[in-house]
Amino acid sequence: MKKTISKKVTSFKGRLNIPGDKSISHRALILGAVAQGNTKVNGLLESHDVLNTMEALKKLGVDIHKENDGTWVISGVTDFKQPDSVIDMGNSGTAVRLLMGLLSAYPLRIQFTGDDSLRSRPMKRITDPLSKTGAVFQTTNGKLPIIMQGIDNEIAIDYVLPVASAQLKSALLLSGLRKKAKTTVFEPIPCRDHTERMLKAFGADIHVQKNSEDINVITLSGKKRLTACNICVPADISSAAFAIVAALITKDSEITIPNVGINPLRTGILDTLLQMGADIHFENRRVVSFEPVADLRIKTSPLKGIEVCAEKAPSMIDEYPVLAIAAAFAEGETILHGLSELKVKESNRFKAIIEGLNKNGIDCMEIDDNTIKICGRGKKACGGGMIESKLDHRIAMSFMVMGMASDVPVCIDDVSSVATSFPEFISMMNKAGANIYDYCD
């Protein structure tokens, strides 16, 4: 366990080059693996999660290498080979669910596993609908380890998403790439659409339109070989959120973050912070590899508490822990609705937010199964707690940000999980003025 302490800073300034988007990096590798030709990816996130996806694809016979200029090259294959060992996805729920979707259409027998955190997360949301296509799953009470027997047949699926889940939507679409029949996914509540955008970039026959009930209908016609392309991965808004909140709540701060992905289905955190009074400016808006991006400039801001509706959750589900930190330093109450999905993340983030804030002198309480109330203290003293990260990178990083503006330092019991998404986090934050370092009892 790597214990860390975060202390109050005098200022937080600079230009921060945030690593590439994790969701887009996973998808670039996976789609490049089944595309004809060599896909070149710039800005790929080289975190544990993404490298686990890369190793899984290599076990399946895909050649992936890094060139001298930092570009990753994926040579697509027509068929995957039978892996000769278990595929260990580490901590990545996105990767294991997307790969199960893709590989369910190949006649391979594959065992998936992961770390303690991933093995605790539910998988029936994915395995149940994929079973309807003919794939067979042997699970451990609906969780990893899972043995999957894929099948090469023409059974596609029409499926209404029961929850706003980009992982489930993506798994179903990927399962349809080898099928002549059309795969159709009905999406009552829009969630991140990186898979649809990237499938278009690779030349897939995919269409998205609203039906008479204002529901997104996503239709994929399979059996069309994807074509390799060049992908430029933008900076991850989920990772940028930590630096953004740090700049907002610490005194004498101004940072610039270039090339941030501002996909409208991912910018709930920015919309919410702006509503709270944040000084955030968007510069040089553009579209790169089918994804909208911009440079962001952020300054110290007095924040006010607000009520955030449940409809915001799909566009910022990963950012609630750091939003809770912003709410702790806002004036007045912040009420967050629609948080039930936080209970099945890398940890029970719903519980972790409440416990962590309370340990640091912030009144935070559960209103119901979906709602948290945070009583912001503005610039009043807080901090002093020891946070149990429970192998959750976003909990660890969020409370390191809290320590940057707290009168009493904040301690985190284990920050090793940060490497799953943002290996350079501590060094990058410290270069801009943070005071985060390892310590021993």
C-alpha positions in Angstrom: 0.0 0.0 0.0 1.3 3.4 -1.0 0.2 6.0 1.6 0.1 9.6 0.5 -0.6 13.0 2.1 -1.9 16.1 0.4 -1.3 19.5 1.9 -2.6 23.0 1.3 -1.0 24.9 -1.6 -0.1 28.5 -2.1 -1.1 28.6 -5.8 -1.8 26.2 -8.6 -0.7 27.4 -12.0 0.6 26.2 -15.4 -0.2 24.3 -18.6 -1.2 20.7 -17.8 -1.1 18.1 -20.6 -3.6 15.6 -19.4 -3.3 12.0 -20.7 -5.5 10.6 -23.4 -9.1 9.6 -22.9 -9.3 6.2 -21.4 -12.7 5.3 -23.0 -11.4 6.3 -26.5 -8.1 4.5 -26.0 -9.8 1.2 -25.2 -12.0 1.6 -28.3 -9.2 2.5 -30.6 -7.3 -0.6 -29.7 -10.3 -2.9 -29.9 -11.7 -1.6 -33.3 -8.2 -1.4 -34.7 -7.8 -5.1 -33.9 -10.6 -6.0 -36.3 -10.0 -3.4 -39.0 -8.3 -4.2 -42.3 -4.8 -2.6 -42.4 -2.8 -0.7 -39.8 -4.5 1.7 -37.5 -2.3 4.4 -36.1 -3.2 6.0 -32.7 -1.6 9.2 -31.3 -2.2 10.2 -27.7 -3.1 6.7 -26.5 -3.4 6.6 -22.7 -0.6 4.3 -21.5 -2.2 3.4 -18.1 -2.6 0.0 -16.6 -6.2 -0.4 -17.8 -5.4 0.4 -21.4 -2.2 -1.7 -21.4 -4.3 -4.6 -20.1 -6.5 -4.2 -23.1 -3.5 -4.2 -25.3 -2.1 -7.4 -23.7 -5.5 -9.2 -24.1 -5.5 -8.4 -27.8 -1.9 -9.6 -28.2 -3.0 -12.9 -26.6 -5.6 -13.1 -29.3 -3.0 -12.8 -32.0 -3.1 -9.0 -32.7 0.2 -7.3 -33.5 0.5 -4.0 -31.6 3.6 -1.9 -31.3 4.8 1.6 -30.5 6.9 3.5 -33.0 9.7 5.9 -32.2 7.5 9.0 -32.5 5.1 7.6 -29.8 2.5 6.5 -32.3 0.9 3.1 -31.6 0.2 0.8 -34.6 -2.5 -1.9 -34.5 -2.4 -4.5 -37.3 -6.0 -5.8 -37.7 -6.8 -9.5 -38.0 -9.6 -11.4 -39.8 -9.9 -14.0 -37.0 -8.6 -14.1 -33.5 -6.6 -17.0 -32.2 -7.5 -19.1 -29.2 -5.6 -17.6 -26.2 -3.4 -20.1 -24.4 -4.1 -18.6 -20.9 -6.5 -16.6 -18.8 -7.1 -13.0 -19.9 -6.6 -10.8 -16.9 -8.2 -7.4 -17.3 -6.8 -6.0 -14.1 -9.2 -3.2 -12.9 -10.9 -2.3 -16.2 -14.6 -2.9 -16.3 -14.8 -1.1 -19.7 -12.3 -3.3 -21.4 -13.7 -6.6 -20.1 -17.3 -5.8 -21.0 -16.4 -4.5 -24.5 -14.2 -7.5 -25.2 -16.9 -9.9 -24.1 -19.2 -8.2 -26.6 -16.7 -8.4 -29.4 -15.5 -11.9 -28.7 -18.9 -13.4 -28.1 -19.2 -13.6 -31.9 -16.1 -15.7 -32.3 -15.9 -19.5 -31.7 -13.4 -19.2 -28.9 -13.4 -20.4 -25.3 -12.0 -17.6 -23.1 -11.7 -17.1 -19.4 -11.7 -13.6 -18.1 -10.6 -12.5 -14.7 -9.4 -9.3 -13.0 -8.2 -7.8 -9.7 -10.1 -7.9 -6.4 -12.1 -4.8 -7.3 -13.1 -5.9 -10.8 -14.1 -9.4 -9.5 -16.5 -7.7 -7.2 -18.4 -5.9 -10.0 -21.6 -7.2 -11.5 -21.4 -8.7 -15.1 -24.9 -10.0 -15.6 -25.9 -6.7 -17.2 -23.6 -7.8 -20.1 -23.7 -11.6 -20.1 -27.5 -11.9 -20.0 -28.2 -10.0 -23.3 -25.1 -11.5 -25.0 -26.5 -15.0 -24.1 -29.4 -14.2 -26.3 -27.0 -14.2 -29.3 -25.9 -17.8 -28.5 -22.8 -17.1 -26.5 -22.5 -19.2 -23.3 -21.2 -17.8 -20.0 -20.1 -19.6 -16.8 -19.9 -17.0 -14.1 -19.2 -16.8 -10.4 -22.5 -15.5 -9.1 -22.7 -13.2 -12.0 -19.2 -11.9 -11.5 -15.6 -12.6 -12.7 -14.0 -15.0 -13.2 -16.1 -15.8 -16.3 -15.6 -18.5 -18.9 -17.2 -17.5 -22.2 -17.8 -19.8 -25.2 -18.4 -17.6 -28.2 -20.3 -18.6 -31.3 -20.1 -17.6 -34.9 -23.7 -17.4 -36.0 -26.2 -14.9 -37.4 -28.2 -14.2 -34.3 -28.3 -10.5 -33.8 -30.2 -8.7 -31.1 -32.8 -6.0 -30.6 -32.3 -4.6 -27.1 -33.7 -1.8 -25.0 -31.1 -0.5 -22.6 -32.5 -0.8 -19.1 -30.0 1.7 -17.8 -27.8 4.4 -19.3 -24.7 2.3 -19.8 -22.2 3.0 -22.6 -20.4 -0.3 -21.7 -23.5 -2.4 -22.3 -24.5 -0.4 -25.5 -20.9 -0.8 -26.8 -20.8 -4.6 -26.0 -24.0 -5.2 -27.9 -22.8 -3.2 -31.0 -19.5 -4.9 -31.0 -21.2 -8.3 -30.9 -23.0 -7.5 -34.1 -19.9 -6.7 -36.3 -19.7 -10.3 -37.6 -23.4 -10.8 -38.2 -25.4 -10.2 -41.4 -28.5 -9.4 -39.4 -28.9 -5.9 -38.0 -28.1 -5.2 -34.4 -30.5 -2.6 -32.9 -30.0 -0.9 -29.6 -32.8 1.3 -28.2 -31.4 4.0 -25.9 -34.0 5.8 -23.8 -31.4 7.9 -21.9 -28.4 9.0 -24.0 -25.0 8.0 -22.7 -21.5 8.5 -24.0 -21.3 7.7 -27.7 -17.6 7.2 -28.3 -18.2 3.7 -29.8 -20.7 5.0 -32.4 -18.4 7.9 -33.4 -15.4 5.6 -33.7 -17.3 2.9 -35.6 -18.1 5.6 -38.2 -14.5 6.6 -38.3 -13.6 2.9 -39.2 -16.3 2.8 -41.9 -19.0 0.7 -40.1 -22.6 0.8 -41.4 -24.1 2.4 -38.3 -27.0 4.8 -38.0 -28.5 6.7 -35.1 -31.9 8.3 -35.2 -34.8 9.3 -32.9 -38.0 7.3 -33.0 -41.5 8.7 -32.4 -41.0 8.3 -28.6 -37.8 10.4 -28.8 -35.6 7.4 -28.1 -32.3 6.9 -29.8 -32.4 3.9 -32.1 -28.9 2.7 -33.0 -28.7 0.3 -35.9 -25.5 -1.6 -37.0 -25.4 -3.7 -40.1 -22.5 -6.2 -39.7 -20.4 -8.3 -42.0 -18.7 -5.2 -43.4 -15.0 -5.3 -42.7 -13.8 -2.2 -40.9 -11.0 -0.1 -42.5 -8.0 1.0 -40.6 -7.7 4.7 -39.9 -5.7 7.3 -37.9 -7.0 8.2 -34.4 -5.9 11.2 -32.3 -7.0 10.6 -28.7 -8.1 13.8 -26.9 -7.2 14.5 -23.3 -9.6 12.7 -20.9 -12.3 15.0 -19.4 -12.6 12.6 -16.5 -8.9 13.0 -15.7 -8.9 16.8 -16.4 -11.7 17.2 -13.9 -9.3 16.7 -11.0 -7.1 19.6 -12.1 -10.1 21.7 -13.0 -11.6 21.4 -9.5 -8.1 21.9 -7.9 -7.8 25.2 -9.7 -11.3 26.3 -8.8 -10.9 25.7 -5.0 -7.3 26.7 -4.4 -6.3 30.4 -4.1 -4.3 32.3 -6.7 -4.8 29.6 -9.3 -5.0 29.6 -13.1 -4.3 26.7 -15.4 -4.7 25.8 -19.1 -5.5 22.3 -20.2 -5.1 21.8 -24.0 -6.9 19.4 -26.3 -9.6 18.3 -23.9 -12.4 16.1 -25.2 -15.7 18.0 -24.9 -18.1 15.4 -26.2 -21.5 16.7 -25.2 -22.4 13.4 -23.6 -19.3 13.7 -21.3 -19.4 17.4 -20.3 -21.9 17.2 -17.4 -19.0 18.1 -15.0 -18.2 21.3 -16.9 -21.9 22.3 -17.2 -22.4 21.7 -13.5 -19.3 23.6 -12.4 -20.2 26.5 -14.6 -23.7 26.5 -12.9 -21.9 26.6 -9.5 -20.0 29.8 -10.6 -16.8 28.3 -12.0 -14.5 30.5 -14.2 -13.9 28.1 -17.1 -13.3 29.3 -20.7 -13.4 27.2 -23.8 -10.8 28.2 -26.5 -9.9 26.8 -30.0 -12.9 24.5 -30.3 -12.4 21.9 -33.1 -13.3 18.4 -34.1 -10.5 15.7 -34.2 -11.2 12.1 -35.2 -14.9 12.6 -35.0 -14.6 14.0 -31.4 -15.1 17.6 -30.4 -12.2 19.1 -28.4 -11.1 22.5 -26.9 -8.5 24.1 -24.8 -9.7 24.9 -21.3 -8.6 27.9 -19.1 -9.6 27.7 -15.4 -9.2 30.3 -12.6 -9.9 30.3 -8.9 -13.6 30.8 -8.3 -16.1 31.2 -5.4 -18.5 28.3 -5.9 -22.1 28.1 -4.7 -24.1 25.0 -3.8 -26.7 23.8 -6.3 -29.1 20.9 -6.9 -28.0 18.6 -9.7 -30.8 16.6 -11.4 -30.6 12.8 -12.0 -30.7 13.4 -15.8 -27.1 14.7 -15.5 -25.7 11.4 -14.2 -25.0 9.7 -17.6 -22.8 12.7 -18.7 -20.7 12.8 -15.6 -21.0 9.5 -13.8 -17.2 9.2 -13.2 -16.8 12.8 -12.1 -19.1 12.7 -9.0 -16.3 12.0 -6.5 -14.4 15.2 -7.5 -17.6 17.2 -8.0 -18.3 16.3 -4.3 -15.0 17.9 -3.4 -16.0 21.1 -5.3 -19.3 21.0 -3.4 -17.5 20.8 -0.1 -15.8 24.1 -0.8 -18.9 25.8 -2.1 -21.1 28.1 -0.1 -24.4 26.4 0.7 -25.9 23.0 0.1 -25.3 20.8 -3.0 -27.8 18.0 -3.6 -26.8 15.3 -6.1 -29.5 13.1 -7.6 -29.3 9.9 -9.7 -26.2 8.3 -8.0 -27.3 4.7 -7.8 -24.8 3.7 -10.5 -21.9 4.8 -8.2 -22.5 1.8 -6.0 -21.2 -0.6 -8.7 -18.1 1.2 -9.8 -14.5 0.3 -8.8 -15.7 0.8 -5.2 -19.1 1.8 -3.7 -18.4 5.5 -4.6 -21.8 6.5 -3.2 -20.6 5.3 0.3 -17.0 6.5 -0.2 -18.0 10.1 -0.9 -20.2 10.3 2.2 -17.6 8.6 4.5 -14.7 10.6 3.1 -16.3 14.0 3.4 -17.5 13.3 6.9 -14.0 12.3 7.9 -12.8 15.6 6.7 -15.3 17.8 8.6 -17.8 18.2 5.8 -21.5 17.3 6.6 -22.5 14.9 4.0 -25.5 12.5 4.1 -27.5 10.0 2.2 -31.0 11.4 1.4 -32.2 8.2 -0.3 -30.7 5.4 -2.4 -29.9 7.8 -5.3 -29.3 11.1 -3.5 -26.5 12.8 -1.5 -26.6 16.1 0.2 -23.3 18.0 0.8 -23.2 21.0 3.2 -20.5 23.2 1.7 -18.3 25.2 4.1 -16.8 27.6 1.6 -13.3 28.5 2.7 -13.8 27.4 6.3 -11.3 24.9 7.7 -11.7 21.2 6.9 -9.5 18.2 6.3 -7.6 15.9 8.6 -9.1 12.7 7.6 -7.6 9.3 6.5 -9.3 8.1 3.4 -9.7 4.4 2.5 -9.4 4.4 -1.3 -10.5 0.8 -1.6 -8.5 0.4 -4.9 -10.5 3.2 -6.5 -8.4 5.6 -8.5 -11.1 8.3 -8.6 -11.6 8.3 -4.9 -7.9 8.5 -4.3 -7.4 11.4 -6.7 -10.5 13.3 -5.5 -9.3 13.4 -1.9 -5.8 14.4 -2.9 -7.4 17.4 -4.6 -9.3 18.1 -1.3 -6.1 18.2 0.6 -4.8 21.0 -1.7 -7.4 23.4 -0.3 -7.8 22.1 3.3 -6.3 23.7 6.3 -5.4 20.3 7.7 -3.7 17.8 5.3 -5.7 14.9 3.9 -4.2 11.4 3.9 -5.0 8.5 1.5 -4.2 5.0 2.6 -3.3 3.7 -0.9 -2.9 5.5 -4.1 -1.5 2.6 -6.2 -4.8 2.4 -8.1 -4.2 5.8 -9.7 -2.0 4.1 -12.2 -5.0 2.4 -13.8 -6.1 5.7 -15.4 -3.6 8.5 -14.6 0.0 7.3 -13.9 1.4 10.8 -14.0 -1.2 12.4 -11.7 0.9 13.2 -8.7 4.0 14.4 -10.6 1.9 16.6 -12.9 -0.1 18.1 -10.1 3.1 18.8 -8.0 4.7 20.6 -11.0 1.8 23.0 -11.0 2.0 23.7 -7.3 0.4 20.8 -5.5 2.1 19.4 -2.3 1.4 15.6 -2.5 3.9 13.1 -1.3 4.4 9.6 0.1 4.6 9.2 3.9 5.1 6.6 6.5 3.3 6.3 9.8 
